[in-house]
Amino acid sequence: MSAPVGTLLSERYRLDAMVGTGGMSTVYRAFDTVLERQVAIKLMHREIAEDSDQLERFRREARAVAQLNHPHVVGVIDAGEDGRTPYIVFEYVEGETLKDRIRRCGRLPISEAVAYAIEIARALGAAHARGIVHRDVKPQNVLIDEEGTAKVTDFGIARTLDQEGLTADGRVLGTTDYVSPEQALGHAVTGQSDLYSLGVVLFEMLTGDVPFHGENQVAVAMKHVREELPDLQLRRPETSSALAAVVDRATEKDLQRRYADDAQLIDDLEDVLGIETARAGQSTGEATAVLRTLPARSRRRLPLRTRISAPVAVAIVLLLGAAVAVVLLLAAGNTERGTGTTAHPHRPPGSTEVSVGRGAAHDYDPSGGDGEHPEQAAAALDRDPNTSWSTETYRDGLQKDGVGLYVDAKPRVAATRMTIRTPTTGWKGAVYVAADWPPTSIDDPGWKKVATIDQATSATSVDLDTAGQAYRYYLVWITDLGENSRVQLAEIELFRAAR
């Protein structure tokens, strides 16, 4: 039975409004009459308080969360008992739950969903570092405050890892829409279980729906045990393969293949946020705030305007303008002497470089079908030798016919030479061309082999046997990694006969 609004607990906390209720407790917005501030109070149901095990779980929540001082965890302010009714006092968060936001907005913007996942993972990392497992990670237990920041709450079934649990063996705790396979089976629950649940929450933020539905909670739980999550990119095609890979790894059934700890997941999520922001060209909402906290390795992927403040941007524009003016003046002074153009070191005589846009590069993985870092493809055409497209990592060799990267030289061009710059030398492969489309198999007659790469150097140039025929697609096909576990392509340059 809940307490009536207006009740004064311990002669200090006035219950102003009920904001939620659950199986163990009811949550109220309340007023601290001593410090004169709003708080949230979780009041344990009296009938539950009579159960010593349940009462101990409730007290344990207060002790567990009181240990946490983290910007993305709803903090515990006080705890006590009023007569026979225990309560916990939390900071009051004005806003909505993440579940409410998903219901209201549907699918969240990709970068915003990743940003929230980072904040939740950081909160869980702080808890796991103290040996505390949340055990019920779900969007209903994530509050979004007025500034858009995520805060994890309701450690009501949390348990420390070094303490014997009070839950009978085989009993399943948690919400089955997000429950990990091991938790559904009543097995040992660790921090990896929270990461699985977070992976499901991220899936819901991106798609607007949970991955599994069933006739009852048990049916849903068994789907988490037996079925793979639906393909994220089929549900939301604009998501990158890098983001899909994070969701897949977070929700692995096999604990050996799932993220081992929060740090690994956070690292990948931070990289993905950089990738997604770069793809979008801008950031909005909470993603903007999280971007400021990214480490340098992730921030380097971002568009320049998202990495610098407005005053700095203005200063850069002014400096660039001045520099351009100086260059123009110098150019005007040198006109009579004739500076000419710098010869390309790998351009054969009588040829000219083919101009293609950064978006013309695409990964090619017909055997695996799971992609080869498509989000990095543009790096092979960006004129920056410090950035590269990379194959996946293969510890035991390719174990497939090959993988590669192709350039779309639309509408078509009769290229005569290709130069490939790579920081990973010694690999072998070939160059193929196609006229109308990239065939789905390297053995398809639509592909024509026009050059062999016997052993790649840092700058490999090969003549292309196109016999003057114009082709649209030019594929660098990697068949042997050499001594590398992966191959990186920093730049691909195409040349044709000068007109």
N, C-alpha and C positions, 0 to 999 in steps of 0.2 A: 504494500500500500504506500503511495506517495504522500509526502507531507504537503499540507495546504500552503498555497502562496501566502506570504506574509509571516510565516514562521520565522522566529529568530533562533538560530542555532548557536549554542554556547554563548548566548548573550552578545553575539558579535555579527553573525552573518544573517542578513535578511533575505529570504527567498522571494524573488520578484516575479519570476516567470519560468515555467517549465519549457525546456527547449528540446528535450529528447528523453527517450526511455528505452531500456533494454531488459534483458533477462535478469541481470543482477542489480541494476541500479537505475536511477533517474537523474538526469542532469538539469540543473536550474541555472538561470542567470540570477546572480545574487549581488548584494551590496555589502561591502565590508564597512561596518559603521565605525570602526576604529581608525582605519587608514583612509576612509571615504573614497572608495574606488569600486568599480565593478569587478566581479570575479565570476568564475564558473564553479559550481559545486556539484560533485557527484555524490549522491545520497544512496546508500545501499538499502535495498528493500528489507524491511524488518523481518519478514519471514525467512529471507536468505541469511540475515545476520545471525539467526539462531543456529545455523549450520556451521560448526567450528571450522570445517575445511574451507567452506566458501568465505567465511570471515577472514581466514588467514590469507586467502588469495587476494581479497580486497586490500588488506593491510600491506601485502607484499607489493601490490601495484604502487601504493604510495611510497614505499621505501625505494622501489626500483627507479621510478621516474624522478624522485627527489635527487637521485645521484646524477641525473643528466642536466647539464647546463649547455644547451645548444640552440642556436637561432631557429632551427627547424623542428624543434620538439616543444610541444605545449608544456610549460613548466609547472611544477607543483609548488604551491605557495604554503600550504598548511594541511594538516590532517588532524582528525580528532573524532570523538564520539559524543553525541548529544543524547544522554540517557542510554538507550540500547541501540541507537542508530549511528553507525559509523559514517563518516563523510571524508571526502578529499576536496581540497580547494585548489583550483587551477587558475592560471592567468586567463582572463576572458578575451577571446578572439572574436572580434566583430567581422562577420563575413559569411561565407558559405562553405559547405563541404565540397570536396572535389567531385563527389558523386552528383551533388546538386548542379555543379557547373557542367558536367557531362550531360546530364538530363536537359539542362537549359540550352546548351550550345551545340550538343551533338559532338561530332569529331572536333578535337581541339586543333589549332594550328600546330604543325609538326614541331617547330622549334619550341613552342610553349610546352608541349607534352614532354619533350626531352628535358627541358629546363626543370619542370616539376619532378621528373624522375630523378634528376641529379640531386635536387633538394631532399627528396625522400630518402634516397640512398645515403646521402651524407648524414641524415638523422639516424638511420638504421646503423650506419657505421659507428656513430658515437655510442649507441646502445650496445652493439655487439662487442665493442672494445671493452665494455664493462661486464661482459658476459651475460647480457640481457637479450633475450629473443622476444620479439613482439608477438609473434604467433597468430596475428589477425590483421595483417596488412591488407587494406582495402580502401577504396576512395572515400567510403563513409567515415574512415578514421583519419582522413587528411583534411585539415581546415585551410581554406584560402582566405587570408586576411584582406583588409581593405586595400592594402598596397600590392596585393597579388602574390604574396609570399606563401609558400606551403609550409604547414606545421603538422607534424604527426602527433596524434593523440590516442587515447584509449589503449593503454598497456594493460587492460583488464585481465588478459589471460597470459601476460608475460611471465617468463620464468627464467631465473638465472641458470646458467649452464652448469654451475658447480653445486647445484642444490637438487636434492631428490624432489621430483615433482609430486604434487598432491593429487594429480589426476590419475585415475585408475588406468592400468595398462590396456591399450586398445581403444581407449575413448578418444574420439576425434573432437578437437577444439578448432575453432576458426570458421569462417564463412566459406562454404564449399565452392562458390563462384571463383575464389582465388586460392583455394587450398592446394598445397604442394602434394605430390603423390605420396611421399613418405608420411606426411601428416594425415592424409586420408586413410592410410593403411594402419595408422596407430603406431608407426615406428618412431625412432628417435628424431626429435626436431632440433635443428641447429639454425645458425644464421643463414645458411644456404636456403632454408625453407622460406625465410622472409624474402630472399632475393627472387625466388620463384614467384611468390605472390606479387612482388613489385613488377616483375616481367609481365604478369597478367594485367596489372593495373595500367602499365604503359600500353599494352595492346588495346585495352578499352579506351584509353585517352585518344589513341590514334584512329580507332575504327568506330567509336561511339557505342560499342556493345561488348559484352563479355564473350569469350571464345566458345563456351559450351552452354547448352540449355538441356534440360531433362525434365522428366515427370516429377522428380523430387530431388532433394538435396543429395541423397545417396547416389542417384543416377549421375548427377553432375560430378560428384567426387570421383566416381569410377571412370568418368571420361578423362579427368586429369591424370588418372593412373594409367589408362590404356591408350588414349588417343593423342596424336600430335595436334598442336594448336593449328587452326586454319592459317593458310599462307597470308601473311600480313600484306604483301605486295599485291595479292589478288584483291584483298579487301580495300586497300588504299594504294593504287598503283604509283602515286607520286613519291612514296617513301623510298629512300635510298636502300640499296642492298646492304650498306653498312649498318643502318638502323635495323633492318630486318634481321641481320645476323646477331645483333645485340639481344633482340627479343627472343630469338631462337635459343641462344646460349643461356640466357637467364631462365628459360622455361624448359631446359633439358630435364628429362626424367632421370637420366643417369647422373648421379652426383659427381662422378669423375669428370663429366663433360660440362657440367654447369659451372658458372662462376664460383671460384673457390672462396672468394671473400668480397667485401664491399669495395675495396680499393680497385680491384680489377674491373668491376662493373662501372665504377665512377670514372675510371680512366677512359674506358670505351665510350661512355655516354658523353663525356666532355669532348672527345674527338668528334663524335657524331654531331654534337651541337655546332661545332665549328664547321663541319661539312654542310649541314643543312642550312646554316646561316649564309654560307658562301653560295650555295645553290640558289637561295632565295634573293640574295643580294641585299638583305636588310633583316632587322630583327624587330620584334614587337613584343609587348606584354612582358611577362616575367623573364622571357629569354634575354631581354636587354640587360636586366639586372644580373642574371647568372653569367652572361658573357664577360662581365667585368671581373668575375672571380676565376675565370679559366686560367690554367697554367700557360706558359709561353708556347709549349709544343702544340696546344690546341688553338691558341689565338692566332698563330701564323697562318691558319687556313682562312681567316676572316677577311672580308673586304676591308680595305683601308678605312673607309668611313665609319666602320663599326669599331675600329680599334683606337681611334683618336677622338679627343674632345673637340667641340665646335671651335673654341678659340685657336687651338693648335691647327685645325683644318684651315681656318682663315689665314693663319700665318703661312702655312705651306702653300696655299694658293697664291698669296702675294709674292712669296719667294720664287715660285715657279714662273709667275708672270715676269718678274724681273730677269730671271735666267733666260727665258725665251727672248726677251727684248735684247739681251746681250748677244745671244746666238745669232739673231737676225742681223744685228749690226756687224758682227764679225763676218757673217756670210756675205753681206753687202760689200764689205771691204775686200773679200777674197774672190769676188766674181771674176775679175779680170784675169787672175792667176789660174782659175779653174781647179777646184779641189777634186772634182770627179766623184766616183763612188768607190767604196771599198770592195775589192773582189772577195767573193765568198770562197773560203779555203777548200771547200769540197765540191764546188760547182765545176762541172766539166766545161771546157771551152765551147762556146757557141750555144750555151744553155741558159735558162733562166729558172728561178725558183717558182714553184707552184704555190699560189696563195690560197690557204684554207683557214677557216675560222677555228677557234679553240674548241667549239662544240662539235667539230667534225670527227673527233676521235671516239671510238667505241670499243669496249672490251669484247672478246670473242671466246666463248667456252662451250663449244657444242657437245662435248662429252659429259662434263659435269653439270652444265645447265644452271649452276648456282651463281655464275658471275665471277669476274676477276676484277674486283675493285673498280666498278664503273664510275664511282664518284671521283676517281683520280685520273680518269682518262684525259681530261683537258690539259693536265700537266705535261703531256707529251707534245703539246702544240703551243705552249705558252711562252716560248722564247726565254725561259728561265732554266738554266742548267742545274739549278739547285732544287728543282721540284721534279718529281718523277711519277709515272704510273708504275704500279707493281703488280705482279701476279700474286696469287695467294701463296702462302708458305707451304712447301712440300718437303717434309723431313726425309722421306724415303724416295725421292725422285718423283717425277710427274705422275706415274701410274696411269697415264692416259695418252692418247695420240698427240696431244699438244694443246696449247692455249695461245691466245694472242691478242693483238690490238689492231684494228683497222681504221684507215682514214677515208672519210667520205669526201672525194674530190669532185663534188657535183658541179656542173652536170656530168662532165666526163673530161678526162685529160689523157693524152698519150705520154705518160711519164717515161723518161729514159734512165733515170738514176734515182736512188734513194740513199740517204745518209741517216744512220741510226746512232744516236749518242746514248751511252749507257754507263752507269757506275758499276754494274755487275758484268764483268767480262767472262769470256770462256764458254758461253752458251752457244747452242747450235739451233738452226732453224731454216726458214725459207721465206720468200715473199710471194704471195699469191695475189691475183687480181680477179675482179668480177665486174661484169658490165652493168647488170640491171638490179641486183640485190645481193646481199651477203648470204650465200647458201647455208643451210642449217647443218651441213656436214662438210668436213674438209675433203671428203672423197667425192662430193657432188661435182659433176662436170662443169657446173657453173663457175667453179674456182679454177684458175689456170696458174700453174707455177711459173714464175718468170725470173727467179733468182734463188740461189742457195747461199745460206750463211753458214760457213764451215766452222768458224770460231770467232765469236764477236769480240771486237776490241772496244776501247772507249769511244771510238768514232769509226764505225764500219760503213764503208760506201760500197754499194753493189750496183752494177749495171742491170737494167730491167729489160728483159727480152719481150717487149710488147709489140715489136715489128710495126711500129707506127700506129697501132690500134689504140683507140681511146677507151679507157675504163674509168668507172666511177669509184670502185672500192679497191684499196690497196692494203693488204693484210700482212703484218709482221707475225709470222707463225713460229712459235717457240716449241721445239720438240725435245730438247735436251738442256737441262739446267746447268750442265757442267758441274762444277764444285759448289754451286750456289743452291740454297734452299728456295730461292725465289729470284726472279729476274726483274730489273727495273729499267724502264725506258724513259730517259730524260727528254729527248727530242727526236722527232721524226721529220725529215725534210725530203720533199719531192722536187725533182727537177724535170723540165721538158726542154725540147729543142727551141732555141730562140727563133722568133719570127722575123 
